[in-house]
Amino acid sequence: MPTLTDKQIGEIVDRVAHQGDGMGWAMGNFDLEVDEIEDIMADANYERCPECGWFKECGELADAEGEPRSCTECDPTPIGGE
């Protein structure tokens, strides 16, 4: 993985977490592989929704018992309820 500054890491995290072109942008602008981007996102406390693949903050993809679940966009059932 190329050496990245804190500013660059912040830009990657923001773009990947909030914009649809984030992965391609990060790969093209920073010469990163998908697994490297996933590592950067994990270090910033983001994880992928198992259904849509979008990155969500850690904890958003768990139900009230801590069991894995899809993001609220994929599964609108309230966490802990019906």
N, C-alpha and C positions, 0 to 999 in steps of 0.2 A: 504494500500500500504506500502511495506517496505520502510524504510528510505534509500534514495539513496544519494550518494555524487554527487557533480557537475561533477566530472570525469565520474562516472557511467552513469549519465544522458546524458552526451555528447557521450559516447560510444553507448548508446541505440539509440539516435537520429541518429547518423551517420550510424549505422548498419541497422536500420529500413528504413531509407530514401534511402539507396544506395545499399542494398543487398537483394536478394530475400528471404533469410532465416531469416531476421531480427526479424519478429514477434515471430517465434518459438524460436529463440535464446534468445530473451529478456524474453520470458515466462519461458523458462527452466533455464536460468542463474540467473534470479532475482526474480523468483516466482511471476510474474506479470500476471494480467488478461488483456484481449484485451482492455477493457475500460480504464484501467490504462495506458496502452501504448498509446492509443489514446489521453488521457489527457496530457501525457508527450510531445507527438508530437505537440499538439495544443499549449502548453505553449512555444514550440520552434518555433512557427509560421509555422507549417506544417499542411496540410489538405489532405484528401483522395480524389483521383479522383473517381467520381461516377461510372465510367465504369470499370476500371481495379483494383481499390482499392489501388494502389501505393500512397505513400505519396509524395506530391509536396509542394514546398514552397508556403505559402499563397500569393495570387496574381497571381500565375501561372494558377489558375483555374477560371479565370474571363476574359471576353472579354473586348473590349475597353469601353463598357458602364458599366462595373462592374457586368454584369450578369454572373451567374455560367456557366461553360463549362467543358468539359472533358480535360484531359491533351493532349499535342501535340502528344504523342504517339498514343492515341486513336482517336484523331480528328486532323489531320494534317492541317486543314484549318487555314491559318494565322489569328491571332487575329486581328480583325478589317477589314478583307478583305476576298476575295473569292479565 
